[in-house]
């Protein structure tokens, strides 16, 4: 599960929901940052509320934490919850970085230097450490960032990508790296209604150059970005229909090389956590 809805609900309710989802068979939860809860602190809440779930950050922003702070948080969670916390980190977007008072420049070079500093921070960290050193993954879309994820991390977490990107990323990174794409989902078999809802999701990302540039590399053009996304763009980025159709798209990502797939449920309820949809996806409730 990749989710932001949980940010709009109090922690007590969140604990109940994630415990239920774990009982229903959910294997991992990926949480973002943007302008929501601190993802590392929030990860601790989710880990404490469950017993088996993997909790991953998708992703923690490198510009707003120094490398030692990032390593210390990762080590703290990984030691307390062995094999259950995965740090995902990335360069975010200039809009989100500069609005917090930081200067966004040369993201690839900055991230490479940040990873070097994390190595030094791991050596300097003096509290009890998990053993072995826990892995991290990088938010990656373009070729050079994918190369860095394969070279300096356990793999990549990709977001707002079609299946063809997963196939290309796997070829680029090789077979050993983790590759975990996010897949947006609308559980609605009415095509026009589902596409309209999907566009409310996609339109938030079209002003961000990182995403648009990546989509252009995959063959989309100006026509696909008009009106909050062409049908072609919407259908490749957001799977809509039944739970079976969603699982078919998951299988397509897996066949293309994904290690696992994060489902991001888009619902008309905006800030309401789509628990009924998750019950359908996890097989505990039949669709209405």
N, C-alpha and C positions, 0 to 999 in steps of 0.2 A: 504494500500500500504506500502510495505517495499522497500526502494529505496536508492541506493548510486549514481545513475547516475546524480542526480541533483547537486552533488558536482562539476561536470565538467562544469557547466554553470553559467553565471553571475546572480547575484541576481535579476536583473530586469526581465530577461527571466523566471527565476524560479517563480517569483510572478505571471506572466501571466499564466503559465502552471498550477500551483496549484489552481488558481482561476477558470480556466476552468474545472479542474477535480472536484472541489467542485460543480460546476453547473451541471456536469454530474452525480453527486450522490455519489462521493467518500466520505466515512465517516471518515477515519483517515489516517494519514501518520506517519510511523515509520521511524526514521532516526538513523543511526549508528554513530560510531565515528572512530575507527581504526586510519587511517592517513588522515582523511578528515576534513571538517569544524568542529569547536567546536559545538557539538550537541545542547547545551543549547542556545547559541547565535543564531544558525540557526533556532531553534524552534521559537524564537521570530520573525524572518523574516517571517516564514511560517504562524504563527498565525496572524500577521499584514496584510498579503495578503489575508486572508480568513475571513469568518464570522461564520462558523458553524463547520468546521473541527476540530477534535481532533488531536493534534500533540503529538507524544510520542517519547521518546528517546529509541532506541533499540540497544545498551544501552550506557549510560554514564559510563565512566571508573572510578571506585572508587579510584584507585591508584594515579591518577593525580590531584585530587581535595580533599581538606580536607572536612570533614563532614559539617562544617559551610558554606563553599562555595557552596556545593551541595544544602543544605537547602535554602540558600539565593537565589540562582538562581531559584529553584523550587517555592519558595514563591512569588518571583517577577513575574514570568510568570503566576502562578495560580491566583494571585490577579488581574492581568491586564486582564486575559482572563478566567473568571470563568468557571469551568467544561470543559475546552478545552485542558488543558495540563496534560499529564501523564508522570511522571518521571519513566523511566526504568533505573536501574543501575545494574552493575555487575562487576565481577572480571576480565573480559577480558581474555587474554592469556599471558603467560610469554614472548613470543616473542615481543608482542606489549608493554608490561609494561617495560621490562628491556631495550628495545631500547630507551626508554624515560628517562632512568636514575634511575628507581625505582627497588626495589627488590621484586620479586614475590615469596611469600612463604605462606603456610597455608591459602589458599584462603577462606575456609569456616570460619575459626576462625577470620580471618581479617574482613570478611564481617559482621559477627555477632557483632564484636566490633564496626565496622563502623556504623551499625544501632543504637547501643546504643548511640554513639556519635551524631548521627543525632537527636535523641530524645532530648539530651541536647542542641543541637544547636537550635532546634525549640523553646525551652524555652528561650534561650538567645537572639534570633533574635528580634530586637527592631523596625524595620520598620513595616508599616501597614501589617497585615497578612490576608490571605484569611481565611474564616471561612465556614465550618470546615477545619481542617488541610487536605491538599490534599493528596491523596494516592500515593503510589509508588509500582512498581512491580520489581521483581528480574529476571535477566537472570538465568535460571536454566535448568539443564539437568539431573544430577544424583539424586538419591533418597534423599540424605541428603540436597542438595540444594533446592530441591522441598519442603522438609519438612520446611526448613527455610522460603521459600517464603510463605507457608501457615501460618506459625506461626507469622512472623514478617512483612509481607507486604500484599498488596491487592491480590497478586497472582504472576504468573510467565509468563515470555515471553520466549518461546523456539524457537530454531533456528536449521535448518538442521535436521529436525526430520520427520520420517514417521508417518502415522496415528496411528500405534500401540503405539508409544511413547505418543501420546496425550491421548490414552485410559488409559495407565498405570499412566500417570501423574494425570489424573482426579481421578482415584481410590486412588492414594496416597494423594492428596491434599484435597479431600472432595469436596462437592458441592458448598461451599460458595466462593471459591477463583476464581479470574479471571485466565483464561488460554488462552494465545494468541500465537499460534504457527505461525512461518513463513513458507510459502509454496512457493518454487521456481516453476516457470512456464516457459515453452517454448511453444509459440503459433506456432506450426508447426506439421502438420499431417504426415509428412515424418518421420518415426520412426528412421531410421539410422541417418538422419541429425539432428533430435531433440536430440537424445542421444549424438551425438558428441558435440553439443553445450552445453548440460547439463554437460558434463564432464569438459568443460572449467570452469564451476562454481564450481563443486565439488572438483576438484583437488587442489584448493586454501586452502581447509580445511583439507585435509587428512594429512598434516604434523602437525596438531594441536591435541595434545593428548586429550583435553577435548571432542572434537567431536568424535574421533575414539573410545575412551573408551566408550562413550555413545552408539555408534553403535554396539560395541561388546556386550554390555549388552542386546541389542535387537536381538542378534542372528547372526549378520554378523561376518565374519571371514577374515583371511588374503587374501583368494581368492577374496573377494569382494572389497579389496582395491588395487588390482593390476590394472595397466593400467588406472588409474584415475577413477576406479569404474566399477564393474561388471554391467551387464544389470539389474540384480535384485536390486542392490543398487541404480542405476540411476533411475529406474522406481519408486521406493518407495520414493525417495527424491525429484524428479523433475517430476511434472505432465506435460505431453506434449500432444499436439493435438489441438482440437478446444476449443473455449470458453466454450462450453457445457461440455466438459470433465474436464476442469479446475473447473467449478462450481460443478461438481459431486464430485471431490476430496475435495473441500471446505465443501460440505455437509457431506462427510465421517468424516472429522475432527470434525464437529459440532456434528454429531451423537456419536462420541467418547468422547465428552465432552468439546470441544473448546468453549470458550465464543465468540470469533471472530477469524478470520484468516487473516494474512497479506500476500498478494500476492507479490512475488518478481519476477518481469519479467526479464528473462534472454534473451537477444537479441544478434544477431550477430554484432550489431553496437557498441559494447564495451562502449565507453564513451558518446554515443549519447542517450539522454533520449528517451525511447521507447513510445512516446506519441501515435502513431498510434495503438500500441497494447493495450494501456489503453483505447482508444476510443472503441475498439472492446469489451474488457472485461466489460466496463460500458454500452455497448449496443447502443452507438451513431453511430457507423459505422459497416456495415456488414463486415465480413472477406473477404479479397481479394481472 
